[in-house]
Amino acid sequence: MIVTLSELNQEDRVSSSSLYDVPIAGLDGEPLDLHRFRGTATLVVNVASKCGLTPQYAVLEQLQRRYADRGFTVLGVPCNQFGGQEPGTADEIAEFCSATYGVTFPMTEKVEVNGADRHSLYQALTEEPDADGYTGDIRWNFEKFLIGPDGVIRARFGPRTSPDAPEVITAIEATLPS
């Protein structure tokens, strides 16, 4: 099911026209202008450094390198809501990602993806169903959302779905700008 962010425009949700206006900082603490992702296929992933799924960073970086020149990027969103598995400071997270996995894709500040303090970016994302029809709260670290160049949420993938799973690759390739 393809849902545009504008179709999700209710009082507490982000619309397609304002998705890129959502205020969020980069991992460096400076404002991260989400407008830079307009026109690209973007895989938004809530990440954590001390999780059993953390090796997905390596695969995410491989995707970044493989598709970056075709209008694709990964956007990592650190979150400490699942078992306290992202306890570090911004500097510690950046060092870990760079030194351990060679991460070059952009990362946001650490945010909450569930609950009363859920970041507004995740207000819209959590309404997107995955292939099994699940909508709602993020289930664990490394849940993935593919956003098209037009701001349309194209797919949602569960935490255990590897970033290089055939269904993810197929969705990315179908979403790349022409």
N, C-alpha and C positions, 0 to 999 in steps of 0.2 A: 504494500500500500504506500503510495506516495502522498505525502501531506506537505503542503506549503506552510511556511511559518505564518503567512498571512491568514490562513484558515484557522490557525490556533489563536488568533488575536482576540483574547478575552481579557478581562480586567487585569489578571495577574500573569499574563503570558506575553512573550515578545513577538511582535509581528515581523514579517519578512522585511518590511521597509525599515524597521528599527533594530533588527538583529545586529547589524554592524555598528549600531550606536550604543550597544550595551557597554557600560564602563567596566573595564577590567584592566588590571595592571599586568605587566609582564613579570617574569620571575625576578628581573632586576629592579622591580619596584616602580619603574616608569610606566606611564599609561601605554597600553597596547591598543593601537587603533585597529579594530576588527575590520574596518573598511579595506584593509590591505588584502583580505581574503576574498573579497568580492571578485568574481570572475575565475576563481580557482575551485577545484574540488578539494574539500578539507575534511580530514578525518580527525574528529575531536575525540580525545581519549582521556579519561580520568586515570591518572598514573600514581604509582607509589613505589618507593625505593626499597622497601623491605617486605615485599610480598612474594609468594611463590610464583606469581605471574610476572614478576619484574623482568625476567629475560625477554619478555615481549618488546622491551625497549629496543633490543638489537634488531628485531624484525621490523619495528616501526621505522627505525633509522634506515634500514634497507629499502623500505617503500619510499621513504623521503628521497633517497638518492636515485632510486629507479625512475620515479615519476615527476620529480621536481621540475624538470625542463619541459614537461608536458602540461603544466598548470595544476600541480597537486602539492598539497602540504599536509603534514601532520600538525596538529595543535595539541600539545600536552597540557593537561590541567591537573596539577598536583592536588591531592585530597588526602586528608588524614582521618576520614570518618570510618574506615574499615580496619578494625583491629589496631589502630594507631600505627599503621604501616608507612606513614609518611611524616615522621616526627621532626624532620630536620628543618633548619632555617633555609631561606631562599638560597643563600650561598652554599650551604651543604648539599642541597638538592642539585644545584647547578654543577657543582664539582663532581658529585657522584655520577650524574648523567653524562657529563663530558668525559671523565676519566674512565668510567667503567664501560660505557656503551657508545662513546663518540657521538652523542646526540648533537645534531645541528638544527633540528626543527625547533620552532618557537615554543616557548613554555609560558604559561600564565602564572600569576600568583597562586598560592595555595588557597582553595576555596572549598566551601561545603556544597555538595551536589544533592543532598537530601535534607529533609526536615525544614523547620521554620526559617532557618537561615540559608536555605538553598539559594545559590547564586542565580541571578536572573537568566543567565545563559542556559542553565539547566531547567529553568521553568518550562521552556518550550521543548527542549530536547527530550525530556522524560515523557512527553505525551506521544512520542513516536513509537509504534509497535515494532518489535523484532519479528523475525520470520515465523515465530510461534505465536504471535499476537500479543506478547507481553508488553504492557505499557506501565509507566509508573516509576517508582524509585529505582535509582541505580542499585544494582545488586551487589557489586563488588568492584574492586579496582580493575581497570583496563576494559571497561565497557566502552564501546566504540559507536560513534555516530558519523555517518558520511553525509556531508552537506554539499549540494551541487553548486556550481558557479553562480546560479541564480537564486541562492538562498533556500532552495527546497531541500528538506531532509529526505535523503534518498534511501537510507537504510540504517538499521540499528543492529549491532552485533553484541552478543553476550561476552562477558569477561573471558571465558575459556575459549572463545573462537579466536584462533591465531590470526594475527593481522595478515598473514599470507595464505589463509585458507582460500580454496578456490572461489567460494561465494563472495569473499571480500575483494579478491583480485578482480573478479568479474564485475562487481559493482563499481569499483574504482575506475576500471577501464571504460565502463559505460557512462561514467559521470565526468570524465575528463573533458575540459572545454574543447570544442572543435577547432 
